[in-house]
Amino acid sequence: MKQPAALLAALALGCAAACAARAQTPDRGDLAEGLRLYLNKGNCQACHGWAGDGRKVDSQMPDGANLRESKLEREGLVLTIKCGRPGRSMPAFDRFAYSDGRCYGMKLDELKSRGLTLPDPPATLQPREVDLLVDFLLVRVVGRGPIDRASCAEYWGSEVEACGELPSIK
């Protein structure tokens, strides 16, 4: 009777380890979806630049952080994307961010009473979309340093015209 229990426990641990490893290494499709969310639905590029380096092309938009130099880990990225940065130019992408205290323990009326504002996001993101966006950022952008031709091709998933303008690192 002990052997089947031990076997089940070993299988459960193996499955948990495999699931954790998969969560840490998103597949190409998930990374492509994260890039799409970054560029289109979230329109993160408007403030952070297409490469996440803070160099945006639209001077009308607020200056975003250089994500390539960021030291944020998964938890911090998820929180920042969902809850924004009150009083700064980072919007909250969680539709219910300040409706129930889930973000920094505050509701919208408390933000207003403190004189803190949040810009409206271009769209709200579902939890799965936030995870895909964060996976993309962690694999291709955050902490990766300045973008060069090779990292540009990796970022886009292939060599694109924009990569030709960047220096090659030898």
N, C-alpha and C positions, 0 to 999 in steps of 0.2 A: 504494500500500500504506500510505503514511503517513496519508492522509486517513481511512480507516476507523478506524485506531487513534486518531487525534485526535478523531473523532466519538464513539467509544466512551468515551474519557476524559471528554469534555464531558458526555455523557449520565450517566456515573457520578457526576460532580461535581454535576450538576443533581439527580439522585436523592438524593444524600447531603444536599444543602442542603434539599430538600423534606422528607425524613425528619426532619432536625434541626428544621426549623420546626414540623412536626407534633408532635414530641415536646415542644416548648416551649409549644404552645397546645393543651391537651387539649380535646376536644369536650365538649358538655353532658352526654352520657351517661357519660363517664369522670368528670366532676366530680360527677355525681349518685352514681356508685358510690363515689367517694372520700368523699363525705358520709355515705353509708350505712355504710361501714367505720368512719369516725370515730365515728358515733353508736351503732352496733350491735355489729358483730363486735369491733372494737378497744375499744369503750366508752371512748374517749378523753375524752368529755364528762364522765365521772364525776369526773375530776381537773382537766381543763382548762376545763370549762364548755362548754355547747353552742356558744358563739360563739368558743371558744378563748381567751377573755380571762382565764382562771384563776378565774372566778367560778362555782363549782360549786354545785349545789343539795343535794348529799348531804354532810353534815358528817362522815360516817363515812369518807369517802375522803380520801386524802392531797391536799395542796395541789399542784396542777400549775402549771407555768410559764404566764405570760401569753404565748401564742404570737402574739398580735397585735402584741406589741412585740419579738418575737424577731428577731435578725439572722442566724439560721442560714440557710445556703444548702442547696441540694438534698443535697449530699454529707453535710453535718452532720445533716440531718433523717433521711436514710436510716440513717446509723450509729446515731443515737439511738433510732430506732424498732426497728431490728433488734437492737441490743445493750443497750438500756436504759441506765440510769445506776447502776452498782454502788454500793451504799451509800446510794442515794437511793431515792425511791419510784417511779421510772420502770422498769417491767418491760421485759424483752427479748421482742420479738414474733417473733424468729427461733427456730424450734424447736431448732436446733443451735447457738445463739449461743455457748455456752461449752463445747462438746463437742470442738472441734478447734483452738482458738486464733484463730478468725476475728474475734473481738471483742476489741479492745485487746490482742491477743496472749496472752490468758489463757484458761485452762480452769477449769472449776468448782472443782476442788480448790485452785487458786491463789486464787480469789476467797475461798473459805472460809478458807484459811490467813491471808489478810489481814484477815479479819473482815468482809468485804463481803458483803452479802446483796442479793438481787433478789426483789421480789414476783413471784408468778406472774401472767402476763397472763391476761385473760379468754379469749383464744384466741390461737393462733399465726397469723401471716400469711404467705402465699406471697409470693415476690419481686414478682410482678405486682401483688398487693394493696398491698404497701408502696409501689410506684411510683404506683399510683392514689391512695393516701392522701396521699403527698407532693405529687403534682400538685394535688390539692384544697387542701391547706394552703398551697402557694405561690401559688395563684391567688386564694383566698378568705379566707385568715387571716393568714399570716405577714407581719409588717411593715405590716399594713393600718391600724394604730392603733385607737382606740376604735370600737366598733360604734355606728352610728346607724341610723335607719330605712331609708335607701337601701342601706347596705351589708348590712343584715339581709335585705332582700328579695333582694339579689344572692347572699348566702350561701345562702339556702334555694332560690333559683331562682325565687321568686315572693313576693308579699306574704303573710305568715302572721300569725296572731294575736300571736305574740311580738313582731313588729316594731312593732305599734301602741303598745307601751309605751315605745318608744325615741324620743329626741328627733330632730327633723329638723335637719340642718345646712343653713344657708342660704348 
